[in-house]
Amino acid sequence: TPPRKMGRGIQFILSLLFVLEVRSDGYGSGISKNTFANSDPHSCHAFFFKYLPVRCQDSFACNMSTPCMTSGRVALCNADSMISETTCSMPDGSGPPGGQTRGGGNGAFGGLLHGGQRGPPPGAGSNGGPSSGSNNPDDETNEENNEEDKPPSFFSGLFGGGGAGGPDGAGGDFGLHTVNASARPGHQELLTVEKTYELRFKRAVELNQYDVFMDFSTVFYATSLDRYITEFLEDNVPFVVVRWRDDGGNHMHSLIVKACGQVILELVSISPPKVDFGKAFIEDTIVRLPTSLFAANDVYKADRRVLVPLAISKGTSEVSLPESIEFYTQILEATQVHEDSDYSEAGTTHVSTYRLANAEMVIRFIYRADTLGTIITPTSEEEVESDGKEEEEDNTDDAVDGEEDTDVQSDKNESEQTADSESSTDDAVDAGDSGDGSMRRKLVVDGEVVLSVRDMESMKKAVRDAFWQDKYCGVDKFIDNHFAWDQFDIDLTEKAAIFDEKGIKYHIFGDGISRLTRGAPTNMYVVDPTGDSIQMDGPWSETPTGGAGDSLQDACSQGNCCDKGNMAATMKPTKKNEEPEYGGNCSLALFELSGHFMIENELGEVAQEARVACIDRAYSFQGRAILQESQCEPADAYLYCMDTEDICNPSIFQRIKK
């Protein structure tokens, strides 16, 4: 089916509606959320609700667990929705019967942009399925009127069904999300990254010193820091307070706290804390944010009970900083808001902030010299490579053992985390060298090796290189490290063509067809030079139809991988009641590695928990090595373990059973 083009008239009308309805960054407008891969999203959710003025992002996946995903997703409260000093109501269409709600604002846009479900399309039954003689793709009598086989534009379905943001009631407020997509590769690397955040932040607080990993944060404005400091002190939550000047010479104060995993929050206020927190300010000599940003977001008139989103902050290496600036300005068309540098004996610090189209928030990039660590020993590249392999082998058995229990997915995740966390930092990439290749430097905290910024970037990119196969197939855990950019002016078709030309990796979710029935848009996640990604939501002049699934609603999906695996290419289709024929070394290796999970129950089905355990085993360090030696592609494990019959044509792919 050829891509469907969106009329310019419709685009103009919707742009006008957008201007009239959307006023600030949040769902449907600008930088709408910041999402993190996390090994324990429920702990994040608990932190957010205990200390921040937030509500559930929606009623669809606020704080839930399934075999494929655990989530902790909240949205900031806004002044109109506050019902007490610290709590607020949900938007219309999402609260319980008789519960307090508020007006929907720009929720009509937000519910569709991020996988939220809407009411059934016109002609559908009450359960969301087709009603008699209406919109059923299997109804031959309705073939001419059936729109499901035509790819809708980005805005299709915006105005049908549902209340504010549809039944999920996403509303239009900025989101703070954490997710553990169980079946995506990179779990062991994620634990290594989280351990680095934990050790570095702990050391920084104990010494009352700044750490480069504090530059990875979501930045908000608070009229006062006192409430947060008081509560953190009462609960012994570690934090630091940084003092700096904006470019107008005003003293600003940043309370920096690690909520969970990779989630660091920076709360900025012009008002100095009145609460005695027992430590001196950490002085930062750079202009962390410009005065124009505070003015653009009208922070000095903000309600004292709420937080105002200001920036997505990214620490960078000396390599990714110039690459990021080029990527955001030359390809994404961001405009520079400010930059500042400081040169001292400790090293160079540089900050640059950029604003994307349709956004008031900025993206902040900071490079600063990392003084943590010690030069260990002269070494050659061969020794470094050998060291890394030995360290990985040491952790393989523990990692695999942690995946054996498949009775309950939460138990499996807990055992993996316990087994892997103790030794995950052993897998850390060496932190760099002295500049001439003659020395290796390892960063050490409390006797444990931690990552540098450049190490972490390399680790994320290595996972993506190992599992990404093309723009439709291959989704790793670090794709869940993303902010969402919602805009109505930049054509995603044109951007995708540029990404293709320059060899920039991205993943397309959605088949361009199912928006009306699922509420999930066709969008793309593009990888930036830091190794994290950007969820790009916007119009397609030609909607792609080769993708599959949704990042949130289909957390077990690797996309459309039907023709990407060696096993799939070599399997011969079988007729009913015939035994399938094995397709060679790859299929045999998968069966021996994970086949014991693929046991049908009394209903003739393989439980989803077992499927997740199957693919987790295949994606472990040991599994990757075995499958690579057996000429398997990353897609083969997905096709073997997961139920893809609704995506893949049975004449192309025949599942292996035994």
C-alpha positions in Angstrom: 0.0 0.0 0.0 1.5 3.3 -1.0 2.1 6.0 1.7 -0.8 8.4 2.1 -0.1 12.1 1.9 -1.6 14.7 4.2 -3.3 17.7 2.6 -1.7 21.0 3.3 -5.1 22.5 4.1 -5.6 20.0 7.0 -2.1 20.7 8.1 -2.7 24.4 8.3 -6.0 24.0 10.2 -4.4 21.7 12.7 -1.5 24.0 13.1 -3.9 26.9 13.9 -5.7 24.7 16.4 -2.4 23.9 18.0 -1.5 27.6 18.4 -4.9 28.3 20.0 -4.9 25.3 22.3 -1.3 24.5 23.3 0.6 26.9 25.5 3.5 25.2 27.2 5.7 22.1 26.9 3.8 18.9 27.7 1.9 16.2 26.0 1.2 17.4 22.4 3.5 20.4 22.6 7.3 20.8 22.5 9.3 18.7 24.9 6.5 16.6 26.3 8.3 14.1 28.6 11.5 12.5 29.6 11.7 8.7 29.8 14.4 6.4 31.3 15.1 2.8 31.1 15.1 1.5 34.7 15.4 -1.8 36.5 12.8 -0.9 39.1 10.3 1.6 37.8 8.0 1.1 40.9 10.6 2.6 43.2 10.8 5.6 40.8 7.1 6.0 40.9 7.1 5.9 44.7 9.8 8.6 44.8 7.9 10.9 42.4 4.7 10.6 44.3 6.2 11.1 47.7 8.3 14.2 47.0 7.1 15.9 43.8 3.8 17.6 42.8 2.7 14.9 40.3 -0.2 12.7 39.2 -0.4 9.5 37.2 0.4 10.3 33.6 -2.7 8.4 32.6 -4.8 5.4 33.6 -3.3 3.2 31.0 0.2 2.5 32.4 0.9 4.6 35.4 2.4 2.1 37.8 1.9 -1.4 36.4 3.6 -4.7 35.7 3.1 -7.1 32.8 5.3 -9.9 31.6 6.7 -7.5 29.0 6.9 -4.3 31.0 7.0 -2.6 34.4 6.3 1.1 34.3 6.3 4.1 36.6 4.9 7.1 34.7 3.8 10.4 36.2 2.9 13.9 34.9 3.5 17.2 36.6 0.6 18.9 38.3 -0.4 22.3 37.0 -1.8 25.1 39.1 -5.4 24.6 37.8 -5.5 21.0 38.9 -4.1 21.4 42.5 -6.5 20.2 45.1 -4.1 20.5 48.1 -0.6 21.8 48.8 0.9 18.7 47.3 -1.7 16.8 45.2 -3.7 17.4 42.1 -6.6 15.8 40.2 -6.5 13.8 37.0 -7.8 15.2 33.7 -11.3 14.6 32.6 -11.9 11.1 31.2 -9.4 9.3 33.5 -10.6 9.6 37.1 -12.8 7.2 38.9 -16.5 7.7 38.9 -17.3 10.7 41.0 -13.7 11.6 41.4 -12.3 15.1 41.0 -11.2 16.1 37.6 -10.1 19.2 35.8 -10.5 20.5 32.2 -8.7 18.7 29.4 -6.6 21.6 28.1 -4.5 20.2 25.2 -5.2 16.6 26.2 -6.9 15.9 22.9 -3.5 16.0 21.3 -1.6 14.3 24.1 -3.5 11.1 24.4 -2.6 10.0 20.8 1.0 11.2 20.7 2.3 8.7 23.2 0.5 5.4 22.9 -2.6 6.4 24.8 -5.8 4.7 23.8 -8.8 6.5 22.5 -12.4 5.6 22.2 -13.5 3.2 19.4 -13.5 4.7 15.9 -16.8 5.6 14.2 -18.6 2.4 13.4 -16.8 0.3 16.0 -18.6 -1.8 18.6 -18.5 -0.9 22.3 -15.6 -3.1 22.9 -13.5 -1.3 20.3 -14.0 -4.0 17.7 -15.9 -3.6 14.4 -19.7 -3.6 14.5 -21.8 -5.3 12.0 -21.3 -4.1 8.4 -19.2 -1.1 9.3 -15.4 -1.1 9.6 -14.5 -4.8 9.6 -11.5 -5.5 7.4 -12.8 -9.0 7.0 -16.1 -7.9 5.7 -15.9 -8.2 1.9 -19.1 -6.2 1.5 -17.5 -3.2 3.0 -14.3 -3.3 1.1 -14.7 0.0 -0.7 -15.5 1.9 2.6 -12.8 0.1 4.7 -10.3 2.7 5.7 -8.1 0.4 7.9 -6.1 -0.7 4.9 -5.1 2.9 4.1 -2.4 4.6 6.2 -3.8 7.6 7.9 -1.8 10.8 8.3 -0.2 11.7 11.7 -3.4 13.5 12.8 -5.9 10.9 11.9 -8.2 10.1 14.8 -7.4 13.2 16.8 -11.0 14.3 17.2 -12.9 11.0 17.5 -14.0 9.4 20.9 -12.7 9.9 24.4 -12.5 12.9 26.7 -9.3 14.8 27.5 -6.7 12.7 25.9 -9.1 9.8 25.4 -10.0 7.3 28.1 -6.5 7.2 29.4 -6.7 10.9 30.2 -3.1 11.8 29.5 -3.8 15.5 29.7 -1.3 18.0 28.5 1.3 18.2 31.3 5.0 17.3 31.1 5.7 13.6 31.8 8.4 11.9 33.8 8.5 8.2 32.9 10.5 5.1 33.8 10.1 1.7 32.2 11.6 -1.7 32.3 10.8 -3.3 29.0 11.6 -6.9 30.0 12.2 -8.4 26.5 14.6 -5.7 25.1 18.3 -6.5 25.1 20.7 -4.6 27.3 19.6 -5.5 30.8 23.0 -6.3 32.1 24.4 -3.1 30.6 21.6 -1.1 32.2 22.5 -2.5 35.6 26.1 -1.4 35.0 25.0 2.1 34.1 22.7 2.3 37.2 25.5 1.1 39.4 27.7 3.9 38.1 25.1 6.5 38.9 24.6 5.1 42.4 28.3 5.0 43.3 29.2 8.4 41.7 26.3 10.2 43.3 27.0 8.6 46.7 30.6 9.8 46.5 29.7 13.3 45.4 27.2 13.8 48.3 29.7 12.4 50.9 32.4 14.8 49.7 30.0 17.6 48.8 31.6 17.8 45.4 30.1 18.0 41.9 30.2 14.9 39.7 30.0 14.9 35.9 27.0 12.5 36.0 25.0 15.2 37.7 24.9 16.9 34.3 22.4 14.1 33.2 19.2 15.6 34.6 15.7 16.8 34.1 15.6 20.4 35.1 12.6 22.2 36.8 12.0 25.5 38.4 10.7 25.7 41.9 9.7 28.9 43.6 11.4 27.6 46.8 13.6 24.7 47.6 12.8 24.6 51.3 10.0 22.0 51.2 12.1 19.6 49.2 15.2 20.0 51.4 13.1 19.6 54.6 11.6 16.3 53.3 14.8 15.0 52.0 16.5 15.7 55.3 13.7 14.0 57.2 14.0 10.9 55.1 17.8 10.9 54.7 17.6 11.3 51.0 21.0 12.3 49.6 21.3 15.6 47.7 23.5 18.6 47.0 22.8 22.2 46.5 24.8 24.1 43.8 25.1 27.8 43.6 25.8 29.6 40.3 25.0 32.8 38.4 22.8 33.3 35.4 23.9 35.6 32.5 22.2 38.4 34.2 24.4 38.1 37.3 21.6 36.7 39.5 22.6 34.0 42.0 20.7 30.8 41.3 20.4 27.6 43.4 20.1 24.1 42.1 19.0 21.2 44.4 20.3 18.0 42.7 18.9 14.7 43.8 19.0 11.1 42.4 15.4 9.8 42.4 16.3 6.3 41.2 18.5 4.5 38.6 19.5 7.1 36.0 16.9 9.6 37.1 18.6 12.8 38.4 16.4 15.8 39.1 17.7 19.4 39.2 15.3 21.8 40.9 16.4 25.4 40.3 15.3 28.5 42.3 16.4 32.1 42.5 15.5 32.0 46.2 18.3 30.7 48.4 17.3 27.9 50.8 16.2 29.1 54.3 16.5 25.7 55.7 19.9 24.8 57.2 20.9 21.6 55.4 24.3 21.4 57.1 26.6 21.8 54.1 28.1 24.6 52.0 26.9 25.3 48.5 28.8 23.7 45.7 30.0 26.6 43.5 29.6 26.1 39.7 31.4 28.8 37.7 29.4 28.3 34.5 26.1 29.8 33.5 24.0 26.7 33.7 20.9 28.3 32.2 20.2 31.7 30.7 17.8 34.4 32.0 15.9 34.2 28.7 14.8 30.7 29.6 13.3 31.7 32.9 11.5 34.6 31.2 10.2 32.4 28.4 8.6 30.1 30.9 7.4 32.9 33.2 8.8 31.1 36.2 8.7 34.1 38.6 4.9 34.1 38.4 4.6 30.3 38.8 2.3 28.8 41.5 4.5 28.0 44.5 3.0 24.4 44.6 4.1 23.3 41.1 7.3 22.7 39.2 8.0 24.3 35.8 9.9 22.1 33.3 13.0 24.0 32.0 15.5 21.6 30.4 16.6 18.2 29.4 20.3 18.1 30.4 22.9 15.8 28.9 26.4 15.3 30.0 28.7 14.8 27.1 32.2 13.5 26.3 34.8 15.5 24.3 33.7 13.4 21.3 29.9 13.6 21.6 29.7 17.4 22.4 30.6 18.7 18.9 28.7 15.8 17.3 25.6 16.6 19.4 25.8 20.3 18.5 26.0 19.5 14.8 23.2 16.9 15.0 20.8 19.2 16.8 21.5 22.3 14.8 22.2 21.0 11.3 19.7 18.1 11.2 17.0 18.8 13.8 17.2 22.6 13.1 17.5 23.6 16.8 18.6 27.2 17.6 21.2 28.0 20.1 20.0 29.8 23.2 23.2 30.3 25.0 26.7 28.9 25.7 29.4 29.4 28.3 32.8 28.0 29.1 35.2 28.0 32.0 38.9 27.1 31.9 40.6 26.2 35.2 43.2 24.0 36.6 40.6 21.2 37.0 40.0 21.3 33.3 37.6 22.8 30.8 33.8 23.1 31.3 31.5 24.0 28.4 27.7 24.4 28.3 25.5 24.9 25.3 21.7 25.1 25.3 19.4 24.7 22.3 15.7 25.1 21.6 13.9 22.8 19.2 10.9 23.9 17.1 7.6 24.3 19.1 9.4 24.0 22.4 10.0 26.4 25.4 12.2 23.9 27.2 15.8 23.6 26.1 18.2 20.8 25.5 21.4 21.4 27.5 24.7 19.8 26.7 27.6 20.0 29.3 31.1 18.8 28.9 33.3 19.0 31.9 36.6 17.4 32.8 36.2 14.2 34.9 38.9 14.3 37.6 37.7 11.0 39.2 40.0 8.0 38.9 43.6 7.0 38.9 46.1 5.9 36.2 46.5 2.2 36.7 49.0 0.7 34.4 50.6 0.9 30.9 48.7 -1.3 28.5 48.3 -2.3 24.9 45.0 -2.4 23.0 45.3 -6.2 23.0 45.5 -6.4 26.8 42.5 -4.1 27.1 40.5 -6.3 24.8 41.5 -9.4 26.6 40.7 -7.9 30.0 37.2 -7.0 28.8 36.5 -10.5 27.6 37.7 -12.2 30.8 35.5 -9.8 32.9 32.5 -10.6 30.7 33.0 -14.3 31.0 33.2 -14.0 34.8 29.8 -12.5 34.9 28.1 -14.7 32.3 27.1 -17.6 34.5 25.6 -15.4 37.2 23.7 -13.4 34.7 22.2 -16.6 33.1 21.5 -18.2 36.5 19.5 -15.1 37.4 17.1 -15.8 34.4 16.1 -19.3 35.3 13.1 -18.7 37.4 10.1 -18.1 35.1 7.2 -18.7 37.3 6.7 -15.0 38.0 8.3 -12.3 35.9 8.9 -10.0 38.8 10.8 -12.7 40.7 12.9 -13.2 37.6 13.7 -9.5 37.3 14.6 -9.4 41.0 16.9 -12.4 40.8 18.6 -11.0 37.7 19.2 -7.7 39.4 20.6 -9.3 42.5 22.9 -11.6 40.5 24.1 -8.9 38.1 24.3 -5.8 40.3 27.0 -7.3 42.5 29.4 -7.6 39.6 27.9 -5.4 36.9 30.6 -2.8 37.2 33.2 -5.4 36.3 31.9 -5.1 32.8 32.7 -1.4 32.7 34.6 -0.2 29.6 38.0 1.2 30.4 37.7 4.9 31.0 40.1 6.0 28.4 43.8 6.6 28.2 46.4 9.3 28.7 46.0 10.7 25.2 48.9 8.9 23.6 47.5 5.4 23.9 50.2 4.3 26.4 48.2 4.4 29.6 44.9 3.0 30.7 42.8 4.8 33.3 40.1 3.1 35.3 37.6 5.1 37.3 37.1 3.7 40.8 34.7 4.5 43.6 34.7 2.6 46.9 37.0 0.0 45.2 34.5 -0.6 42.3 35.1 0.3 38.7 32.6 2.8 37.4 32.0 4.3 33.9 33.1 7.6 32.5 30.7 9.6 30.3 32.5 8.3 27.3 32.4 4.7 28.5 28.6 5.0 29.0 28.1 6.4 25.5 30.2 3.6 24.0 28.2 1.0 26.0 24.9 2.3 24.8 26.1 2.4 21.2 27.5 -1.1 21.4 24.2 -2.5 22.5 22.4 -0.8 19.7 25.0 -1.9 17.1 24.6 -5.5 18.2 20.8 -5.6 18.0 19.7 -2.9 15.5 19.0 -4.4 12.1 17.2 -1.7 10.2 14.7 1.1 10.9 11.9 -1.4 11.4 13.7 -4.2 13.4 15.7 -4.0 16.6 14.9 -2.3 19.8 17.2 -2.2 22.8 16.7 -1.0 26.4 18.5 2.3 25.8 16.0 3.4 23.3 13.9 3.9 26.4 16.3 6.7 27.4 14.6 9.4 25.4 12.7 12.7 25.6 9.7 13.2 23.4 9.5 16.1 20.9 6.0 16.9 19.8 5.6 19.4 16.9 3.4 20.1 14.0 5.8 21.8 11.5 8.7 19.5 10.6 8.0 16.7 8.2 9.2 13.4 9.7 9.4 11.9 6.2 12.1 14.5 5.3 14.0 13.9 8.5 13.9 10.1 8.0 15.4 10.5 4.5 18.3 12.6 6.0 18.9 10.0 8.7 19.1 7.3 6.0 21.5 9.4 3.9 23.8 10.0 6.9 23.6 6.5 8.3 21.9 7.6 11.6 20.1 4.8 13.3 16.4 5.2 14.1 13.4 3.0 14.7 9.9 3.4 13.3 7.0 2.2 15.5 3.6 1.7 14.0 2.5 0.4 10.6 0.9 3.6 9.4 -2.6 2.0 9.5 -3.8 1.1 13.0 -4.1 4.6 14.6 -7.8 4.5 14.5 -8.1 1.2 16.3 -5.2 1.5 18.8 -4.6 5.2 19.2 -0.9 4.6 18.7 0.8 6.9 16.2 3.5 6.0 13.7 6.5 7.8 15.1 10.2 7.3 15.2 13.0 7.1 17.8 16.2 8.5 16.5 19.6 8.0 18.2 21.6 11.1 19.0 25.4 11.2 19.5 25.1 10.6 23.2 23.7 7.1 22.6 20.2 8.0 23.9 17.3 8.7 21.6 14.5 11.2 20.8 10.9 10.2 20.3 9.9 12.3 17.3 6.1 12.9 17.1 4.9 14.9 14.2 3.4 14.8 10.7 4.5 12.5 7.9 4.0 13.7 4.3 4.3 10.0 3.4 3.5 7.7 6.3 5.7 4.6 6.4 3.9 1.3 6.5 6.7 -1.1 7.2 6.8 -0.8 10.9 5.0 -2.7 13.7 3.9 -2.3 17.3 4.1 0.6 19.7 6.9 1.3 22.2 4.6 1.3 25.2 1.7 -1.0 24.2 3.9 -3.6 22.6 6.9 -3.6 25.0 7.9 -7.1 24.0 8.1 -6.2 20.3 11.3 -5.8 18.3 9.3 -4.3 15.5 8.8 -5.9 12.1 11.6 -8.5 11.9 9.8 -11.1 9.8 12.4 -11.3 7.1 15.5 -10.2 9.1 16.6 -13.5 10.6 18.8 -16.3 9.2 16.5 -18.8 10.8 13.4 -17.4 9.1 15.1 -17.4 5.8 16.1 -21.1 6.0 13.0 -22.5 7.6 10.7 -24.4 5.2 6.9 -23.8 5.5 5.1 -26.9 6.8 1.6 -28.1 6.2 -0.9 -28.9 8.9 0.1 -31.9 11.1 3.5 -32.1 9.5 6.7 -31.8 11.6 8.6 -28.6 11.0 12.1 -28.9 9.5 15.0 -27.2 11.3 16.7 -24.5 9.4 20.3 -25.2 10.4 22.7 -24.2 13.2 20.7 -21.1 14.3 17.4 -22.9 14.9 19.2 -25.7 16.8 21.2 -23.3 18.9 18.0 -21.4 19.9 16.2 -24.6 20.8 19.1 -25.8 22.9 19.6 -22.3 24.5 15.9 -21.3 25.2 13.7 -24.2 24.0 13.0 -25.4 27.5 11.0 -22.2 28.1 8.8 -22.8 25.0 6.5 -25.4 26.5 2.8 -25.2 25.7 0.3 -25.2 28.6 -3.0 -27.1 28.8 -4.5 -24.5 26.4 -1.9 -25.2 23.8 -0.2 -21.8 24.4 3.2 -20.7 25.6 2.8 -18.3 28.5 4.0 -14.8 28.0 6.3 -15.0 31.0 8.0 -18.0 29.4 8.4 -16.2 26.1 10.1 -13.3 28.0 12.4 -15.7 29.8 13.2 -17.3 26.5 14.3 -14.1 24.8 16.1 -12.8 28.0 18.2 -16.0 27.9 19.0 -15.5 24.3 19.9 -11.8 24.9 22.2 -12.6 27.8 26.0 -12.3 27.3 26.3 -16.0 27.0 23.3 -16.3 24.7 24.6 -13.6 22.4 27.9 -15.4 22.0 26.3 -18.7 21.3 23.9 -17.3 18.7 26.6 -15.3 17.0 28.7 -18.4 16.6 25.6 -20.2 15.2 25.0 -17.6 12.4 21.9 -16.2 14.1 20.8 -12.6 13.6 19.3 -10.7 16.5 15.9 -11.0 15.0 16.0 -14.8 15.2 15.7 -14.9 19.0 12.6 -12.6 18.7 11.0 -14.6 16.0 11.6 -17.8 17.9 10.5 -16.7 21.4 7.7 -14.2 20.7 4.3 -14.6 19.2 4.7 -12.8 15.9 2.0 -14.6 13.9 -0.1 -11.5 13.8 2.7 -9.6 12.1 4.6 -12.2 10.1 3.0 -14.0 7.1 2.9 -17.7 7.9 4.1 -18.5 4.4 7.3 -16.6 5.1 7.9 -17.7 8.7 7.2 -21.0 10.4 7.7 -21.1 14.1 9.9 -23.9 15.4 8.1 -26.3 17.8 9.1 -29.5 19.3 
